Amino acid sequence: MRWHKRLLVAGVTGAVALTASACAGGQVRGADKTPRPSASSGSSAPAAAQANEATFVYAPNLDVVTDWDPATSYSNENIAMANIYESLTRYNTETKKPEPRLATEWSSAADGKEWTFKLRQGVKFHSGKELNADAAKAAIERTMKLKGGPAYIWDSVKTIEAPDASTLKFTLKYATPLDLIASSGYAAYIYDADAVEQAKDGEGDAGTGPYTIDAWNKGKETELTLKAFDDYWGGWTPEKYRKVAFRVTPELTTAWQLLQNGEVSFVQRLNPQLFDKAGATSGVQTTQTASFQNLLLLFNTGNGPLKDVNVRKAIQLALDYDGLAAALKGAGVKSSGLVPQGLLGYSAEQAPAQNLEEAARLLSMADYGPDLNELKLTLTYAQGDADQQLMVTILSSALKKLNVTLQAKPLQWNAQWDQGKAKKQDIFVMYWYPDYADAYSWFLNVFRSSEKPEFNLSYLNNPEIDKAIDALPELTATDRDKAEQSYADLQKKILQDEAAAAVPYVQTYQRALSAKVEGYVDNPAYPNVVFFYDLKPAG
């Protein structure tokens, strides 16, 4: 659907290509959580240094923006939002602790049921308004009121007070690590609540981050461009990237060619063959980082042939998990349960395994399988994702041996999600990663019952599971051993008893970027986000 619009963005793309090749870069994520110097504090850069006029070009494989509201945003736009908006804290995966962002310090009392945050001074919203405690309070309360998908992060909050202009005080219903929650990649943003209603359609924004919206061209190849916010509290030094463009490139081979040509600065994902090639290519650098992101095959438990739990179990058993992990060649590791290693709830004892004989037996109970009726299943997955495509190929091959035909269709995210919310497929394939460094979101958002599907695209409806999910936050804060056991029990109920999903692998982040960029450190707590402000041209 994008091909016929290429000419419409040719001028923009050409300009981007020139500036990117002049000083292409790519790095980001690296969450340096230390407070930034104010604009008036000076810098080590020479006063006469020439400003960096290059555009940092990020090449995502999917459309960027589905929702511009920082209160309800819960999809791909995090790669832009994390540079436009900021939260009270930001998670550092090296120290495994939240560090200062818009809050400079914080403390807890009353056994974790009271939290006090001190706000950074001299911060301006892009609207021109000064950040103070009343403004931060209004933003969080609006997010809670709208009850968007990610707003659950504030469920523990009973009241918020602003005793003075620089102090936020939270009283909680139950003990929760609020400093960690406040580092969430979604719904934790502090924004100008008075201006945000006018900024919903990309006509502006209400953030405090280093970048602000320059232009949004929905559906075009260069979908979104950002520019520096001159009054950013961290200040600007000449070498920093003041321009950012998101150039949507569904095909990996095209993204790779653009990177080699200097037309893009950062490719978030390459297939194993191209990643190996990138590592040996002059002018390109690569990074590889273990992630908290896994692939989910969500089975339609509500209607169609997969309403039968035995059929769902058969599909689970059909996939060659070890073969897929080997074929990924380092781009992913075999999963074990829903929770990736490194998070509370990880269980090394729940690794799946292929068993075609048992799969055939289970299918036969529903009159499907070899020498019985053919079973046809529909599956949707992300267009342009080579790893998902590889998984589909391996699963299709295995299912053919069982007289099961898999009708798989790659789609852009918005189209795939629309089908999922309408319950129009048997298997929905998507990645999931935590909103903050905790496993809770897999259970609350993906497997808790809901009348209106959002991300719970297995449509599972189990009150017993719901009750256990609802108890997780307080249990995590008060008794980690019991929380660990509850996570293990829930994974057995969801994956083994209900067979609501299959979890093939945990992704390994393999990035390719221009060698002309310094400062990139991948932060798996913010998947696929590049913190552009942390980067500079090499040399």
C-alpha positions as CSV (number, residue, x, y, z in Angstrom):
1,M,0.0,0.0,0.0
2,R,3.0,2.3,0.3
3,W,4.5,1.8,-3.1
4,H,2.3,4.3,-4.9
5,K,3.1,7.0,-2.4
6,R,6.9,6.9,-2.9
7,L,6.8,9.8,-5.3
8,L,4.9,11.9,-2.8
9,V,7.8,11.7,-0.4
10,A,10.7,11.7,-2.8
11,G,11.7,15.2,-2.0
12,V,11.7,14.6,1.7
13,T,13.5,11.3,1.3
14,G,16.2,12.9,-0.9
15,A,16.9,15.5,1.7
16,V,17.1,13.0,4.5
17,A,19.5,10.8,2.4
18,L,21.9,13.8,2.0
19,T,22.0,14.7,5.6
20,A,22.2,11.1,6.8
21,S,25.1,10.3,4.6
22,A,26.8,13.4,5.7
23,C,26.9,12.1,9.3
24,A,24.6,9.1,9.6
25,G,24.2,7.7,13.0
26,G,22.5,5.2,15.0
27,Q,22.4,4.5,18.5
28,V,20.2,5.1,21.2
29,R,18.7,3.4,23.7
30,G,21.5,3.5,26.0
31,A,19.8,4.7,29.0
32,D,22.2,7.1,30.6
33,K,20.0,7.9,33.5
34,T,22.2,10.5,35.1
35,P,20.8,14.1,35.3
36,R,21.6,16.1,32.2
37,P,23.4,19.5,32.6
38,S,21.2,22.5,32.2
39,A,21.5,24.6,29.1
40,S,23.3,27.3,31.2
41,S,25.8,24.9,32.7
42,G,28.0,24.8,29.6
43,S,29.6,21.8,27.9
44,S,33.0,20.4,27.0
45,A,32.4,21.1,23.3
46,P,34.3,24.1,21.9
47,A,32.2,27.2,21.7
48,A,32.9,27.5,18.0
49,A,32.0,23.9,17.2
50,Q,29.8,23.6,14.1
51,A,26.3,22.4,14.8
52,N,25.4,18.9,13.6
53,E,23.1,19.3,10.6
54,A,22.7,15.6,9.9
55,T,19.4,13.8,10.2
56,F,19.4,10.6,12.1
57,V,17.2,8.2,10.1
58,Y,15.5,5.3,11.8
59,A,14.2,2.6,9.5
60,P,11.3,0.7,11.2
61,N,9.6,-2.1,9.3
62,L,6.1,-1.1,10.4
63,D,4.0,2.1,10.5
64,V,5.1,4.2,13.4
65,V,2.1,5.9,14.9
66,T,-1.3,4.4,16.0
67,D,-2.1,6.7,18.8
68,W,-0.7,10.2,19.6
69,D,-2.2,10.6,23.1
70,P,0.6,9.9,25.6
71,A,-2.0,8.7,28.1
72,T,-3.3,5.9,26.0
73,S,-0.5,5.2,23.5
74,Y,0.3,1.5,23.6
75,S,2.0,0.4,20.4
76,N,4.8,1.1,17.9
77,E,4.9,4.9,18.5
78,N,7.0,4.3,21.6
79,I,10.0,4.6,19.4
80,A,9.1,8.3,18.9
81,M,7.2,9.0,22.1
82,A,10.2,8.1,24.3
83,N,12.1,11.0,22.7
84,I,9.2,13.5,22.9
85,Y,7.9,12.7,26.3
86,E,9.6,11.9,29.6
87,S,8.7,10.1,32.8
88,L,9.7,10.6,36.4
89,T,12.4,7.9,36.2
90,R,14.1,5.8,33.5
91,Y,15.2,2.2,34.0
92,N,18.9,1.3,33.6
93,T,19.3,-2.3,32.6
94,E,23.0,-2.3,33.6
95,T,22.3,-1.3,37.2
96,K,18.8,-2.9,37.2
97,K,17.5,0.2,38.9
98,P,15.4,3.2,38.0
99,E,17.4,6.4,37.7
100,P,16.5,10.1,37.6
101,R,14.6,11.7,34.8
102,L,12.0,14.4,35.6
103,A,12.3,13.4,39.3
104,T,15.8,13.9,40.8
105,E,15.2,11.9,44.0
106,W,12.5,9.9,45.7
107,S,11.7,8.0,48.9
108,S,9.1,5.6,50.2
109,A,7.5,5.1,53.6
110,A,4.7,3.3,55.3
111,D,6.0,-0.1,54.1
112,G,5.9,1.0,50.5
113,K,2.5,2.6,50.5
114,E,3.7,6.2,50.4
115,W,6.1,7.6,47.8
116,T,7.5,11.1,47.5
117,F,9.2,12.4,44.4
118,K,11.2,15.6,44.0
119,L,10.8,17.2,40.6
120,R,13.6,18.6,38.5
121,Q,13.6,22.4,38.3
122,G,13.8,24.5,35.1
123,V,11.9,22.0,32.9
124,K,9.6,23.4,30.2
125,F,6.8,21.6,28.3
126,H,6.9,22.0,24.5
127,S,3.8,24.2,25.0
128,G,5.9,26.7,26.9
129,K,4.4,25.9,30.3
130,E,6.7,25.3,33.2
131,L,6.7,21.8,34.8
132,N,5.6,21.8,38.4
133,A,4.0,19.3,40.7
134,D,0.4,20.4,39.9
135,A,1.1,19.8,36.2
136,A,2.7,16.4,36.8
137,K,-0.3,15.5,39.0
138,A,-2.8,16.6,36.4
139,A,-1.0,14.4,33.7
140,I,-1.0,11.3,35.8
141,E,-4.6,11.8,37.0
142,R,-5.7,12.3,33.4
143,T,-3.9,9.1,32.3
144,M,-5.6,7.2,35.1
145,K,-9.0,8.6,34.3
146,L,-8.8,7.7,30.6
147,K,-8.1,4.1,31.5
148,G,-6.2,3.3,28.3
149,G,-4.5,-0.1,27.9
150,P,-1.2,0.9,29.7
151,A,-2.9,3.0,32.5
152,Y,-3.0,-0.1,34.7
153,I,0.5,0.8,35.9
154,W,-1.1,3.4,38.2
155,D,-3.8,1.0,39.6
156,S,-2.1,1.0,43.0
157,V,-2.4,4.8,43.4
158,K,-5.1,6.0,45.8
159,T,-4.3,9.7,45.9
160,I,-1.7,12.2,44.5
161,E,-0.8,15.4,46.3
162,A,1.3,18.4,45.3
163,P,2.3,19.9,48.7
164,D,4.6,22.3,46.9
165,A,5.7,23.1,43.4
166,S,8.5,20.6,43.3
167,T,7.0,17.7,45.3
168,L,4.7,14.9,44.3
169,K,3.3,12.6,47.0
170,F,1.6,9.3,46.3
171,T,-0.6,7.4,48.7
172,L,-1.1,3.8,47.5
173,K,-3.8,1.2,48.1
174,Y,-1.1,-1.5,48.4
175,A,2.6,-1.6,48.5
176,T,4.2,-1.2,45.0
177,P,7.7,-0.3,43.7
178,L,6.5,3.0,42.3
179,D,9.9,4.2,41.3
180,L,10.1,1.2,38.9
181,I,6.5,1.7,37.7
182,A,7.3,5.4,37.0
183,S,10.0,4.3,34.5
184,S,7.4,2.5,32.3
185,G,7.7,2.8,28.6
186,Y,4.0,3.6,28.4
187,A,1.5,5.7,30.4
188,A,4.2,7.0,32.7
189,Y,4.7,10.1,30.6
190,I,4.4,13.5,32.2
191,Y,2.8,16.0,29.8
192,D,0.9,19.3,29.7
193,A,-2.6,18.2,30.3
194,D,-4.0,21.5,29.2
195,A,-2.3,21.2,25.8
196,V,-2.4,17.5,25.1
197,E,-6.0,17.6,23.6
198,Q,-4.8,19.8,20.8
199,A,-1.8,17.5,20.1
200,K,-3.6,14.3,19.3
201,D,-3.2,14.3,15.6
202,G,0.5,15.0,15.3
203,E,-0.1,18.7,15.0
204,G,2.2,19.2,18.0
205,D,2.8,17.6,21.3
206,A,2.8,18.3,25.0
207,G,6.0,16.7,26.2
208,T,9.2,17.8,27.9
209,G,11.6,15.6,25.9
210,P,14.6,16.7,23.8
211,Y,12.6,16.4,20.5
212,T,9.3,17.7,19.3
213,I,7.2,16.9,16.3
214,D,8.3,18.5,13.0
215,A,5.9,16.7,10.6
216,W,3.7,13.7,10.6
217,N,2.7,12.2,7.2
218,K,0.5,9.3,7.9
219,G,0.9,6.5,5.4
220,K,4.0,8.0,3.7
221,E,7.4,6.4,3.6
222,T,9.0,9.1,5.7
223,E,6.1,9.0,8.1
224,L,7.4,11.2,10.9
225,T,10.1,13.8,11.5
226,L,11.3,15.3,14.8
227,K,13.3,18.4,15.6
228,A,15.2,19.6,18.6
229,F,13.3,21.4,21.3
230,D,15.6,24.4,21.9
231,D,14.5,24.9,25.5
232,Y,15.2,21.3,26.6
233,W,16.3,21.2,30.2
234,G,19.3,19.0,29.3
235,G,20.7,21.7,27.0
236,W,22.2,21.2,23.5
237,T,25.8,20.8,22.4
238,P,26.8,21.2,18.8
239,E,27.4,17.5,18.1
240,K,24.0,16.2,19.1
241,Y,21.5,15.2,16.5
242,R,18.8,17.9,16.1
243,K,16.9,16.2,13.4
244,V,15.3,12.7,13.3
245,A,13.3,11.0,10.6
246,F,11.4,7.6,10.7
247,R,11.5,6.1,7.2
248,V,9.2,3.0,7.1
249,T,11.0,0.2,5.3
250,P,9.1,-3.1,5.4
251,E,11.6,-5.1,3.4
252,L,14.9,-6.0,5.3
253,T,16.9,-6.2,2.1
254,T,15.9,-2.6,1.2
255,A,16.7,-1.4,4.7
256,W,20.1,-3.0,4.5
257,Q,20.8,-1.4,1.2
258,L,19.7,2.0,2.5
259,L,22.0,1.6,5.5
260,Q,25.0,0.7,3.3
261,N,24.2,3.7,1.0
262,G,24.1,6.1,4.0
263,E,20.4,6.9,3.5
264,V,19.4,5.5,6.9
265,S,21.3,5.4,10.2
266,F,19.7,2.6,12.2
267,V,18.0,-0.7,11.3
268,Q,16.3,-2.3,14.3
269,R,16.4,-5.8,12.9
270,L,18.1,-7.8,10.1
271,N,17.8,-11.5,9.4
272,P,20.8,-13.7,10.5
273,Q,22.4,-13.7,7.1
274,L,22.3,-9.9,6.7
275,F,23.4,-9.4,10.3
276,D,26.5,-11.5,9.8
277,K,27.2,-9.5,6.6
278,A,26.7,-6.2,8.4
279,G,29.3,-7.2,11.0
280,A,31.9,-7.5,8.3
281,T,30.9,-4.4,6.3
282,S,32.9,-1.2,6.4
283,G,31.0,1.8,7.5
284,V,28.5,-0.3,9.5
285,Q,28.5,-1.4,13.2
286,T,26.3,-4.0,14.9
287,T,25.2,-4.6,18.4
288,Q,23.6,-7.7,20.0
289,T,21.7,-7.7,23.3
290,A,19.6,-10.2,25.2
291,S,16.0,-8.9,25.4
292,F,12.8,-9.1,27.4
293,Q,10.8,-9.5,24.2
294,N,9.3,-12.8,23.2
295,L,7.1,-14.0,20.3
296,L,3.6,-15.2,21.1
297,L,1.3,-17.3,19.1
298,L,-2.1,-16.5,20.5
299,F,-4.8,-19.1,19.8
300,N,-8.4,-18.2,19.3
301,T,-10.0,-19.8,22.3
302,G,-13.4,-18.2,21.7
303,N,-14.5,-19.6,18.3
304,G,-13.4,-21.7,15.3
305,P,-11.5,-25.0,15.4
306,L,-9.1,-23.7,18.1
307,K,-12.0,-23.4,20.6
308,D,-11.2,-27.1,21.2
309,V,-8.4,-27.2,23.8
310,N,-7.1,-30.5,22.3
311,V,-6.6,-28.9,19.0
312,R,-4.8,-26.0,20.6
313,K,-2.5,-28.4,22.4
314,A,-1.8,-30.2,19.1
315,I,-0.7,-26.9,17.5
316,Q,1.6,-26.2,20.4
317,L,3.2,-29.6,20.1
318,A,3.6,-29.4,16.3
319,L,6.2,-26.6,16.3
320,D,9.8,-27.5,16.2
321,Y,11.1,-25.1,18.8
322,D,14.7,-26.4,18.8
323,G,14.8,-26.3,15.0
324,L,13.5,-22.8,15.0
325,A,16.0,-21.6,17.6
326,A,18.8,-23.2,15.5
327,A,17.5,-21.6,12.3
328,L,17.4,-18.1,14.0
329,K,21.2,-18.4,14.2
330,G,21.5,-16.2,17.3
331,A,18.6,-13.9,16.6
332,G,16.6,-15.6,19.3
333,V,16.8,-18.2,22.0
334,K,14.2,-20.9,22.9
335,S,11.7,-19.7,25.4
336,S,10.7,-21.3,28.7
337,G,7.2,-20.1,29.6
338,L,5.8,-16.6,29.2
339,V,8.4,-14.7,31.2
340,P,11.9,-14.1,29.7
341,Q,15.0,-14.8,31.8
342,G,16.0,-11.8,33.9
343,L,12.5,-11.0,35.2
344,L,10.7,-12.2,38.3
345,G,8.6,-15.2,37.2
346,Y,11.0,-16.8,34.8
347,S,10.7,-20.6,34.9
348,A,13.5,-22.7,33.4
349,E,11.2,-25.8,33.7
350,Q,8.6,-24.8,31.2
351,A,10.5,-25.1,27.9
352,P,8.3,-26.5,25.1
353,A,9.2,-29.4,22.9
354,Q,7.9,-30.8,19.6
355,N,5.9,-34.0,19.7
356,L,4.2,-34.8,16.4
357,E,2.9,-38.2,17.6
358,E,1.1,-36.7,20.5
359,A,-0.1,-33.8,18.3
360,A,-1.7,-36.3,15.9
361,R,-3.4,-38.2,18.8
362,L,-4.9,-34.9,20.1
363,L,-6.1,-33.9,16.6
364,S,-7.7,-37.2,16.1
365,M,-9.9,-36.6,19.1
366,A,-11.5,-33.8,17.1
367,D,-11.6,-35.8,13.8
368,Y,-8.6,-34.0,12.3
369,G,-5.2,-35.3,11.3
370,P,-3.5,-37.8,9.0
371,D,-6.1,-40.1,7.3
372,L,-8.9,-37.9,8.8
373,N,-10.4,-34.5,8.0
374,E,-8.1,-31.7,6.9
375,L,-7.9,-28.8,9.3
376,K,-7.5,-25.3,7.8
377,L,-6.2,-22.5,10.1
378,T,-5.7,-18.8,9.5
379,L,-2.7,-17.0,10.9
380,T,-1.6,-13.3,10.7
381,Y,1.9,-12.0,11.4
382,A,4.0,-8.9,11.0
383,Q,4.9,-7.9,7.4
384,G,8.6,-7.5,7.0
385,D,9.6,-9.5,10.0
386,A,12.0,-12.2,8.8
387,D,12.0,-14.0,12.1
388,Q,8.3,-14.4,12.2
389,Q,8.2,-15.5,8.6
390,L,10.8,-18.2,9.4
391,M,8.7,-19.4,12.3
392,V,5.6,-19.5,10.0
393,T,7.5,-21.6,7.5
394,I,8.7,-24.1,10.1
395,L,5.3,-24.4,11.6
396,S,3.6,-24.8,8.3
397,S,5.9,-27.6,7.3
398,A,5.3,-29.5,10.5
399,L,1.5,-29.0,10.3
400,K,1.4,-30.4,6.8
401,K,2.5,-33.7,8.2
402,L,-0.6,-33.6,10.4
403,N,-3.0,-32.8,7.5
404,V,-3.3,-29.2,8.8
405,T,-3.1,-26.3,6.3
406,L,-1.9,-23.0,7.6
407,Q,-3.1,-20.0,5.7
408,A,-0.7,-17.4,6.9
409,K,-0.9,-13.7,5.9
410,P,1.7,-11.0,6.6
411,L,0.1,-7.6,7.5
412,Q,1.0,-4.2,8.6
413,W,0.4,-3.8,12.3
414,N,-2.8,-1.7,12.1
415,A,-4.5,-4.1,9.7
416,Q,-3.4,-7.1,11.7
417,W,-4.6,-5.6,15.0
418,D,-7.9,-4.7,13.5
419,Q,-8.4,-8.3,12.5
420,G,-7.4,-9.5,15.9
421,K,-9.8,-7.2,17.7
422,A,-12.6,-8.4,15.4
423,K,-11.6,-12.1,16.2
424,K,-11.0,-12.8,12.5
425,Q,-8.1,-15.2,12.7
426,D,-7.3,-18.5,14.4
427,I,-3.7,-17.6,15.4
428,F,-2.5,-14.1,16.1
429,V,1.3,-13.7,16.1
430,M,2.9,-10.8,17.9
431,Y,5.8,-9.8,20.1
432,W,5.3,-8.8,23.8
433,Y,7.6,-7.0,26.1
434,P,7.1,-5.5,29.6
435,D,5.9,-2.0,30.0
436,Y,8.4,-1.7,32.9
437,A,10.9,-4.3,34.0
438,D,8.3,-6.7,35.5
439,A,6.4,-9.7,34.1
440,Y,3.0,-8.4,35.1
441,S,2.0,-7.0,31.8
442,W,2.1,-10.4,30.0
443,F,-0.6,-11.6,32.3
444,L,-2.8,-8.5,32.8
445,N,-2.8,-7.3,29.2
446,V,-2.5,-10.5,27.2
447,F,-4.3,-13.1,29.2
448,R,-6.8,-11.5,31.6
449,S,-10.4,-11.7,30.5
450,S,-11.9,-8.7,28.7
451,E,-15.2,-8.1,26.9
452,K,-13.5,-5.9,24.4
453,P,-10.3,-7.4,23.0
454,E,-7.2,-5.2,22.9
455,F,-4.0,-7.3,23.3
456,N,-5.7,-10.3,24.9
457,L,-6.1,-11.8,21.4
458,S,-6.4,-15.4,22.6
459,Y,-9.8,-14.2,24.0
460,L,-9.2,-16.3,27.1
461,N,-11.9,-16.1,29.7
462,N,-11.0,-17.7,33.0
463,P,-12.1,-16.1,36.3
464,E,-9.7,-18.2,38.3
465,I,-6.8,-17.0,36.2
466,D,-8.1,-13.4,36.4
467,K,-8.1,-13.6,40.3
468,A,-4.5,-14.8,40.4
469,I,-3.4,-12.1,37.9
470,D,-5.0,-9.4,40.0
471,A,-3.1,-10.5,43.1
472,L,0.3,-10.3,41.4
473,P,1.3,-6.6,42.1
474,E,0.8,-6.6,45.8
475,L,2.3,-10.1,46.1
476,T,5.4,-9.0,44.2
477,A,5.9,-6.1,46.7
478,T,5.2,-8.1,49.9
479,D,6.3,-11.7,49.3
480,R,8.5,-12.3,46.3
481,D,8.7,-16.1,47.0
482,K,5.0,-16.4,46.8
483,A,4.9,-14.1,43.7
484,E,7.5,-16.4,42.1
485,Q,5.3,-19.4,42.7
486,S,2.2,-17.6,41.5
487,Y,3.9,-16.7,38.2
488,A,4.9,-20.4,37.8
489,D,1.4,-21.6,38.5
490,L,-0.2,-19.1,36.1
491,Q,2.1,-20.0,33.3
492,K,1.2,-23.7,33.7
493,K,-2.5,-22.9,33.7
494,I,-2.3,-20.6,30.6
495,L,0.1,-22.6,28.5
496,Q,-0.5,-26.2,29.6
497,D,-4.0,-26.4,30.9
498,E,-5.7,-23.8,28.7
499,A,-3.1,-24.0,25.9
500,A,-4.0,-20.4,25.0
501,A,-0.7,-19.7,23.4
502,A,2.6,-21.0,22.2
503,V,5.9,-19.1,23.0
504,P,8.6,-20.1,20.5
505,Y,11.5,-17.8,21.3
506,V,12.8,-14.8,23.1
507,Q,14.3,-12.3,20.7
508,T,17.9,-11.3,20.8
509,Y,18.2,-7.7,19.7
510,Q,20.5,-7.5,16.7
511,R,20.9,-3.9,15.5
512,A,22.8,-2.5,12.5
513,L,23.7,1.2,12.4
514,S,26.1,3.5,10.8
515,A,29.7,3.4,12.0
516,K,29.5,7.2,12.0
517,V,27.6,7.2,15.3
518,E,28.8,7.0,18.9
519,G,26.9,6.5,22.1
520,Y,24.5,3.7,21.3
521,V,23.6,1.4,24.2
522,D,20.7,-0.9,23.8
523,N,18.2,-0.8,26.6
524,P,15.8,-3.8,26.5
525,A,13.5,-2.1,29.0
526,Y,12.5,0.2,26.1
527,P,12.2,-2.2,23.1
528,N,13.3,-0.7,19.8
529,V,13.6,2.8,21.2
530,V,16.6,4.9,20.2
531,F,17.3,7.7,22.6
532,F,18.6,10.0,19.9
533,Y,19.7,12.7,22.4
534,D,22.4,10.4,23.8
535,L,24.1,10.0,20.4
536,K,26.8,11.9,18.5
537,P,28.8,11.6,15.3
538,A,32.0,9.5,15.7
539,G,35.2,11.5,15.8
